[in-house]
Amino acid sequence: MSKVDPWSVLKMAFLLSVALGIVTVVAAIVLWTVLDLTGIFDQVDGLLGTLAAPKAAASN
């Protein structure tokens, strides 16, 4: 087994964490864009509107 320099491990871990952070942000943007283009957000908004409407009407 070879000895590993702690500074090299720290630099590699930092670079990998930065790369993983960038990949996560890009994946979130792509997912958000795909969901927006397919109209999922509008469907959820409509569903929540219909679910909340009877409760608001019943309380009046």
mmCIF file as gemmi writes it, N, C-alpha and C atoms, coordinates in Angstrom:
data_model
loop_
_atom_site.group_PDB
_atom_site.id
_atom_site.type_symbol
_atom_site.label_atom_id
_atom_site.label_alt_id
_atom_site.label_comp_id
_atom_site.label_asym_id
_atom_site.label_entity_id
_atom_site.label_seq_id
_atom_site.pdbx_PDB_ins_code
_atom_site.Cartn_x
_atom_site.Cartn_y
_atom_site.Cartn_z
_atom_site.occupancy
_atom_site.B_iso_or_equiv
_atom_site.pdbx_formal_charge
_atom_site.auth_seq_id
_atom_site.auth_asym_id
_atom_site.pdbx_PDB_model_num
ATOM 1 N N . MET Axp A 1 ? 0.852 -1.175 0 1 0 ? 1 A 1
ATOM 2 C CA . MET Axp A 1 ? 0 0 0 1 0 ? 1 A 1
ATOM 3 C C . MET Axp A 1 ? 0.894 1.232 0 1 0 ? 1 A 1
ATOM 4 N N . SER Axp A 2 ? 0.578 2.18 -0.846 1 0 ? 2 A 1
ATOM 5 C CA . SER Axp A 2 ? 1.406 3.384 -0.93 1 0 ? 2 A 1
ATOM 6 C C . SER Axp A 2 ? 0.848 4.476 -0.032 1 0 ? 2 A 1
ATOM 7 N N . LYS Axp A 3 ? 1.715 5.37 0.345 1 0 ? 3 A 1
ATOM 8 C CA . LYS Axp A 3 ? 1.314 6.476 1.217 1 0 ? 3 A 1
ATOM 9 C C . LYS Axp A 3 ? 0.708 7.594 0.364 1 0 ? 3 A 1
ATOM 10 N N . VAL Axp A 4 ? -0.371 8.152 0.844 1 0 ? 4 A 1
ATOM 11 C CA . VAL Axp A 4 ? -1.064 9.213 0.112 1 0 ? 4 A 1
ATOM 12 C C . VAL Axp A 4 ? -0.878 10.508 0.887 1 0 ? 4 A 1
ATOM 13 N N . ASP Axp A 5 ? -0.49 11.536 0.152 1 0 ? 5 A 1
ATOM 14 C CA . ASP Axp A 5 ? -0.264 12.845 0.759 1 0 ? 5 A 1
ATOM 15 C C . ASP Axp A 5 ? -1.614 13.467 1.149 1 0 ? 5 A 1
ATOM 16 N N . PRO Axp A 6 ? -1.775 13.917 2.391 1 0 ? 6 A 1
ATOM 17 C CA . PRO Axp A 6 ? -3.058 14.509 2.803 1 0 ? 6 A 1
ATOM 18 C C . PRO Axp A 6 ? -3.435 15.751 1.984 1 0 ? 6 A 1
ATOM 19 N N . TRP Axp A 7 ? -2.462 16.538 1.578 1 0 ? 7 A 1
ATOM 20 C CA . TRP Axp A 7 ? -2.755 17.735 0.784 1 0 ? 7 A 1
ATOM 21 C C . TRP Axp A 7 ? -3.331 17.349 -0.578 1 0 ? 7 A 1
ATOM 22 N N . SER Axp A 8 ? -2.816 16.276 -1.178 1 0 ? 8 A 1
ATOM 23 C CA . SER Axp A 8 ? -3.351 15.807 -2.46 1 0 ? 8 A 1
ATOM 24 C C . SER Axp A 8 ? -4.781 15.302 -2.295 1 0 ? 8 A 1
ATOM 25 N N . VAL Axp A 9 ? -5.039 14.616 -1.215 1 0 ? 9 A 1
ATOM 26 C CA . VAL Axp A 9 ? -6.393 14.132 -0.948 1 0 ? 9 A 1
ATOM 27 C C . VAL Axp A 9 ? -7.344 15.307 -0.752 1 0 ? 9 A 1
ATOM 28 N N . LEU Axp A 10 ? -6.901 16.327 -0.039 1 0 ? 10 A 1
ATOM 29 C CA . LEU Axp A 10 ? -7.731 17.511 0.192 1 0 ? 10 A 1
ATOM 30 C C . LEU Axp A 10 ? -8.043 18.223 -1.117 1 0 ? 10 A 1
ATOM 31 N N . LYS Axp A 11 ? -7.031 18.394 -1.968 1 0 ? 11 A 1
ATOM 32 C CA . LYS Axp A 11 ? -7.25 19.058 -3.256 1 0 ? 11 A 1
ATOM 33 C C . LYS Axp A 11 ? -8.193 18.247 -4.134 1 0 ? 11 A 1
ATOM 34 N N . MET Axp A 12 ? -8.007 16.939 -4.167 1 0 ? 12 A 1
ATOM 35 C CA . MET Axp A 12 ? -8.861 16.088 -4.993 1 0 ? 12 A 1
ATOM 36 C C . MET Axp A 12 ? -10.3 16.093 -4.472 1 0 ? 12 A 1
ATOM 37 N N . ALA Axp A 13 ? -10.48 16.04 -3.177 1 0 ? 13 A 1
ATOM 38 C CA . ALA Axp A 13 ? -11.824 16.07 -2.602 1 0 ? 13 A 1
ATOM 39 C C . ALA Axp A 13 ? -12.512 17.409 -2.899 1 0 ? 13 A 1
ATOM 40 N N . PHE Axp A 14 ? -11.749 18.485 -2.832 1 0 ? 14 A 1
ATOM 41 C CA . PHE Axp A 14 ? -12.319 19.8 -3.133 1 0 ? 14 A 1
ATOM 42 C C . PHE Axp A 14 ? -12.757 19.884 -4.59 1 0 ? 14 A 1
ATOM 43 N N . LEU Axp A 15 ? -11.9 19.419 -5.497 1 0 ? 15 A 1
ATOM 44 C CA . LEU Axp A 15 ? -12.243 19.469 -6.921 1 0 ? 15 A 1
ATOM 45 C C . LEU Axp A 15 ? -13.446 18.58 -7.226 1 0 ? 15 A 1
ATOM 46 N N . LEU Axp A 16 ? -13.5 17.418 -6.615 1 0 ? 16 A 1
ATOM 47 C CA . LEU Axp A 16 ? -14.645 16.541 -6.842 1 0 ? 16 A 1
ATOM 48 C C . LEU Axp A 16 ? -15.935 17.127 -6.271 1 0 ? 16 A 1
ATOM 49 N N . SER Axp A 17 ? -15.852 17.789 -5.139 1 0 ? 17 A 1
ATOM 50 C CA . SER Axp A 17 ? -17.054 18.395 -4.567 1 0 ? 17 A 1
ATOM 51 C C . SER Axp A 17 ? -17.541 19.568 -5.408 1 0 ? 17 A 1
ATOM 52 N N . VAL Axp A 18 ? -16.611 20.342 -5.952 1 0 ? 18 A 1
ATOM 53 C CA . VAL Axp A 18 ? -17.006 21.439 -6.843 1 0 ? 18 A 1
ATOM 54 C C . VAL Axp A 18 ? -17.654 20.881 -8.107 1 0 ? 18 A 1
ATOM 55 N N . ALA Axp A 19 ? -17.053 19.839 -8.674 1 0 ? 19 A 1
ATOM 56 C CA . ALA Axp A 19 ? -17.618 19.225 -9.873 1 0 ? 19 A 1
ATOM 57 C C . ALA Axp A 19 ? -19 18.65 -9.596 1 0 ? 19 A 1
ATOM 58 N N . LEU Axp A 20 ? -19.165 17.993 -8.452 1 0 ? 20 A 1
ATOM 59 C CA . LEU Axp A 20 ? -20.47 17.441 -8.09 1 0 ? 20 A 1
ATOM 60 C C . LEU Axp A 20 ? -21.498 18.547 -7.874 1 0 ? 20 A 1
ATOM 61 N N . GLY Axp A 21 ? -21.083 19.656 -7.312 1 0 ? 21 A 1
ATOM 62 C CA . GLY Axp A 21 ? -21.988 20.789 -7.134 1 0 ? 21 A 1
ATOM 63 C C . GLY Axp A 21 ? -22.446 21.356 -8.467 1 0 ? 21 A 1
ATOM 64 N N . ILE Axp A 22 ? -21.517 21.48 -9.41 1 0 ? 22 A 1
ATOM 65 C CA . ILE Axp A 22 ? -21.871 21.999 -10.731 1 0 ? 22 A 1
ATOM 66 C C . ILE Axp A 22 ? -22.822 21.04 -11.436 1 0 ? 22 A 1
ATOM 67 N N . VAL Axp A 23 ? -22.543 19.745 -11.354 1 0 ? 23 A 1
ATOM 68 C CA . VAL Axp A 23 ? -23.421 18.745 -11.971 1 0 ? 23 A 1
ATOM 69 C C . VAL Axp A 23 ? -24.811 18.796 -11.351 1 0 ? 23 A 1
ATOM 70 N N . THR Axp A 24 ? -24.9 18.983 -10.051 1 0 ? 24 A 1
ATOM 71 C CA . THR Axp A 24 ? -26.195 19.047 -9.377 1 0 ? 24 A 1
ATOM 72 C C . THR Axp A 24 ? -26.996 20.265 -9.828 1 0 ? 24 A 1
ATOM 73 N N . VAL Axp A 25 ? -26.341 21.404 -9.935 1 0 ? 25 A 1
ATOM 74 C CA . VAL Axp A 25 ? -27.035 22.622 -10.375 1 0 ? 25 A 1
ATOM 75 C C . VAL Axp A 25 ? -27.511 22.479 -11.816 1 0 ? 25 A 1
ATOM 76 N N . VAL Axp A 26 ? -26.665 21.959 -12.688 1 0 ? 26 A 1
ATOM 77 C CA . VAL Axp A 26 ? -27.058 21.784 -14.092 1 0 ? 26 A 1
ATOM 78 C C . VAL Axp A 26 ? -28.206 20.782 -14.197 1 0 ? 26 A 1
ATOM 79 N N . ALA Axp A 27 ? -28.154 19.696 -13.44 1 0 ? 27 A 1
ATOM 80 C CA . ALA Axp A 27 ? -29.234 18.708 -13.479 1 0 ? 27 A 1
ATOM 81 C C . ALA Axp A 27 ? -30.546 19.302 -12.974 1 0 ? 27 A 1
ATOM 82 N N . ALA Axp A 28 ? -30.473 20.136 -11.946 1 0 ? 28 A 1
ATOM 83 C CA . ALA Axp A 28 ? -31.687 20.77 -11.424 1 0 ? 28 A 1
ATOM 84 C C . ALA Axp A 28 ? -32.284 21.729 -12.454 1 0 ? 28 A 1
ATOM 85 N N . ILE Axp A 29 ? -31.43 22.475 -13.147 1 0 ? 29 A 1
ATOM 86 C CA . ILE Axp A 29 ? -31.922 23.403 -14.173 1 0 ? 29 A 1
ATOM 87 C C . ILE Axp A 29 ? -32.557 22.642 -15.326 1 0 ? 29 A 1
ATOM 88 N N . VAL Axp A 30 ? -31.925 21.552 -15.753 1 0 ? 30 A 1
ATOM 89 C CA . VAL Axp A 30 ? -32.48 20.751 -16.843 1 0 ? 30 A 1
ATOM 90 C C . VAL Axp A 30 ? -33.813 20.139 -16.435 1 0 ? 30 A 1
ATOM 91 N N . LEU Axp A 31 ? -33.879 19.596 -15.226 1 0 ? 31 A 1
ATOM 92 C CA . LEU Axp A 31 ? -35.128 19 -14.746 1 0 ? 31 A 1
ATOM 93 C C . LEU Axp A 31 ? -36.238 20.038 -14.643 1 0 ? 31 A 1
ATOM 94 N N . TRP Axp A 32 ? -35.919 21.209 -14.109 1 0 ? 32 A 1
ATOM 95 C CA . TRP Axp A 32 ? -36.904 22.285 -13.984 1 0 ? 32 A 1
ATOM 96 C C . TRP Axp A 32 ? -37.412 22.697 -15.366 1 0 ? 32 A 1
ATOM 97 N N . THR Axp A 33 ? -36.507 22.816 -16.338 1 0 ? 33 A 1
ATOM 98 C CA . THR Axp A 33 ? -36.894 23.215 -17.692 1 0 ? 33 A 1
ATOM 99 C C . THR Axp A 33 ? -37.785 22.165 -18.345 1 0 ? 33 A 1
ATOM 100 N N . VAL Axp A 34 ? -37.438 20.897 -18.189 1 0 ? 34 A 1
ATOM 101 C CA . VAL Axp A 34 ? -38.254 19.832 -18.773 1 0 ? 34 A 1
ATOM 102 C C . VAL Axp A 34 ? -39.64 19.814 -18.141 1 0 ? 34 A 1
ATOM 103 N N . LEU Axp A 35 ? -39.714 19.944 -16.829 1 0 ? 35 A 1
ATOM 104 C CA . LEU Axp A 35 ? -41.022 19.962 -16.167 1 0 ? 35 A 1
ATOM 105 C C . LEU Axp A 35 ? -41.841 21.174 -16.576 1 0 ? 35 A 1
ATOM 106 N N . ASP Axp A 36 ? -41.185 22.302 -16.781 1 0 ? 36 A 1
ATOM 107 C CA . ASP Axp A 36 ? -41.889 23.514 -17.204 1 0 ? 36 A 1
ATOM 108 C C . ASP Axp A 36 ? -42.404 23.374 -18.631 1 0 ? 36 A 1
ATOM 109 N N . LEU Axp A 37 ? -41.598 22.796 -19.515 1 0 ? 37 A 1
ATOM 110 C CA . LEU Axp A 37 ? -42.021 22.638 -20.9 1 0 ? 37 A 1
ATOM 111 C C . LEU Axp A 37 ? -43.141 21.621 -21.052 1 0 ? 37 A 1
ATOM 112 N N . THR Axp A 38 ? -43.197 20.627 -20.187 1 0 ? 38 A 1
ATOM 113 C CA . THR Axp A 38 ? -44.267 19.632 -20.278 1 0 ? 38 A 1
ATOM 114 C C . THR Axp A 38 ? -45.555 20.1 -19.616 1 0 ? 38 A 1
ATOM 115 N N . GLY Axp A 39 ? -45.514 21.2 -18.909 1 0 ? 39 A 1
ATOM 116 C CA . GLY Axp A 39 ? -46.725 21.752 -18.309 1 0 ? 39 A 1
ATOM 117 C C . GLY Axp A 39 ? -47.084 21.153 -16.967 1 0 ? 39 A 1
ATOM 118 N N . ILE Axp A 40 ? -46.15 20.504 -16.333 1 0 ? 40 A 1
ATOM 119 C CA . ILE Axp A 40 ? -46.432 19.869 -15.039 1 0 ? 40 A 1
ATOM 120 C C . ILE Axp A 40 ? -46.805 20.917 -13.988 1 0 ? 40 A 1
ATOM 121 N N . PHE Axp A 41 ? -46.098 22.037 -14 1 0 ? 41 A 1
ATOM 122 C CA . PHE Axp A 41 ? -46.36 23.065 -12.99 1 0 ? 41 A 1
ATOM 123 C C . PHE Axp A 41 ? -47.758 23.647 -13.139 1 0 ? 41 A 1
ATOM 124 N N . ASP Axp A 42 ? -48.209 23.827 -14.376 1 0 ? 42 A 1
ATOM 125 C CA . ASP Axp A 42 ? -49.567 24.331 -14.595 1 0 ? 42 A 1
ATOM 126 C C . ASP Axp A 42 ? -50.616 23.322 -14.128 1 0 ? 42 A 1
ATOM 127 N N . GLN Axp A 43 ? -50.348 22.036 -14.365 1 0 ? 43 A 1
ATOM 128 C CA . GLN Axp A 43 ? -51.283 20.998 -13.923 1 0 ? 43 A 1
ATOM 129 C C . GLN Axp A 43 ? -51.356 20.931 -12.403 1 0 ? 43 A 1
ATOM 130 N N . VAL Axp A 44 ? -50.213 21.031 -11.756 1 0 ? 44 A 1
ATOM 131 C CA . VAL Axp A 44 ? -50.202 21.003 -10.287 1 0 ? 44 A 1
ATOM 132 C C . VAL Axp A 44 ? -50.909 22.235 -9.735 1 0 ? 44 A 1
ATOM 133 N N . ASP Axp A 45 ? -50.683 23.38 -10.362 1 0 ? 45 A 1
ATOM 134 C CA . ASP Axp A 45 ? -51.343 24.609 -9.92 1 0 ? 45 A 1
ATOM 135 C C . ASP Axp A 45 ? -52.858 24.491 -10.081 1 0 ? 45 A 1
ATOM 136 N N . GLY Axp A 46 ? -53.301 23.932 -11.187 1 0 ? 46 A 1
ATOM 137 C CA . GLY Axp A 46 ? -54.727 23.739 -11.39 1 0 ? 46 A 1
ATOM 138 C C . GLY Axp A 46 ? -55.328 22.753 -10.406 1 0 ? 46 A 1
ATOM 139 N N . LEU Axp A 47 ? -54.584 21.681 -10.143 1 0 ? 47 A 1
ATOM 140 C CA . LEU Axp A 47 ? -55.06 20.691 -9.184 1 0 ? 47 A 1
ATOM 141 C C . LEU Axp A 47 ? -55.171 21.284 -7.787 1 0 ? 47 A 1
ATOM 142 N N . LEU Axp A 48 ? -54.172 22.026 -7.373 1 0 ? 48 A 1
ATOM 143 C CA . LEU Axp A 48 ? -54.22 22.653 -6.052 1 0 ? 48 A 1
ATOM 144 C C . LEU Axp A 48 ? -55.325 23.705 -5.981 1 0 ? 48 A 1
ATOM 145 N N . GLY Axp A 49 ? -55.574 24.375 -7.093 1 0 ? 49 A 1
ATOM 146 C CA . GLY Axp A 49 ? -56.67 25.347 -7.131 1 0 ? 49 A 1
ATOM 147 C C . GLY Axp A 49 ? -58.021 24.685 -6.964 1 0 ? 49 A 1
ATOM 148 N N . THR Axp A 50 ? -58.204 23.533 -7.604 1 0 ? 50 A 1
ATOM 149 C CA . THR Axp A 50 ? -59.488 22.847 -7.47 1 0 ? 50 A 1
ATOM 150 C C . THR Axp A 50 ? -59.64 22.208 -6.09 1 0 ? 50 A 1
ATOM 151 N N . LEU Axp A 51 ? -58.533 21.768 -5.512 1 0 ? 51 A 1
ATOM 152 C CA . LEU Axp A 51 ? -58.628 21.189 -4.178 1 0 ? 51 A 1
ATOM 153 C C . LEU Axp A 51 ? -58.879 22.253 -3.115 1 0 ? 51 A 1
ATOM 154 N N . ALA Axp A 52 ? -58.36 23.451 -3.316 1 0 ? 52 A 1
ATOM 155 C CA . ALA Axp A 52 ? -58.507 24.513 -2.33 1 0 ? 52 A 1
ATOM 156 C C . ALA Axp A 52 ? -59.824 25.27 -2.497 1 0 ? 52 A 1
ATOM 157 N N . ALA Axp A 53 ? -60.435 25.239 -3.664 1 0 ? 53 A 1
ATOM 158 C CA . ALA Axp A 53 ? -61.65 26 -3.925 1 0 ? 53 A 1
ATOM 159 C C . ALA Axp A 53 ? -62.823 25.554 -3.051 1 0 ? 53 A 1
ATOM 160 N N . PRO Axp A 54 ? -63.116 24.268 -2.929 1 0 ? 54 A 1
ATOM 161 C CA . PRO Axp A 54 ? -64.261 23.884 -2.086 1 0 ? 54 A 1
ATOM 162 C C . PRO Axp A 54 ? -64.072 24.264 -0.625 1 0 ? 54 A 1
ATOM 163 N N . LYS Axp A 55 ? -62.863 24.195 -0.141 1 0 ? 55 A 1
ATOM 164 C CA . LYS Axp A 55 ? -62.621 24.573 1.258 1 0 ? 55 A 1
ATOM 165 C C . LYS Axp A 55 ? -62.876 26.061 1.47 1 0 ? 55 A 1
ATOM 166 N N . ALA Axp A 56 ? -62.483 26.883 0.491 1 0 ? 56 A 1
ATOM 167 C CA . ALA Axp A 56 ? -62.705 28.319 0.621 1 0 ? 56 A 1
ATOM 168 C C . ALA Axp A 56 ? -64.201 28.636 0.519 1 0 ? 56 A 1
ATOM 169 N N . ALA Axp A 57 ? -64.912 27.922 -0.352 1 0 ? 57 A 1
ATOM 170 C CA . ALA Axp A 57 ? -66.354 28.178 -0.533 1 0 ? 57 A 1
ATOM 171 C C . ALA Axp A 57 ? -67.131 27.68 0.699 1 0 ? 57 A 1
ATOM 172 N N . ALA Axp A 58 ? -66.682 26.593 1.287 1 0 ? 58 A 1
ATOM 173 C CA . ALA Axp A 58 ? -67.398 26.042 2.442 1 0 ? 58 A 1
ATOM 174 C C . ALA Axp A 58 ? -67.245 26.911 3.665 1 0 ? 58 A 1
ATOM 175 N N . SER Axp A 59 ? -66.17 27.651 3.767 1 0 ? 59 A 1
ATOM 176 C CA . SER Axp A 59 ? -65.953 28.466 4.96 1 0 ? 59 A 1
ATOM 177 C C . SER Axp A 59 ? -66.748 29.762 4.922 1 0 ? 59 A 1
ATOM 178 N N . ASN Axp A 60 ? -67.281 30.136 3.742 1 0 ? 60 A 1
ATOM 179 C CA . ASN Axp A 60 ? -68.054 31.393 3.649 1 0 ? 60 A 1
ATOM 180 C C . ASN Axp A 60 ? -69.43 31.207 4.108 1 0 ? 60 A 1
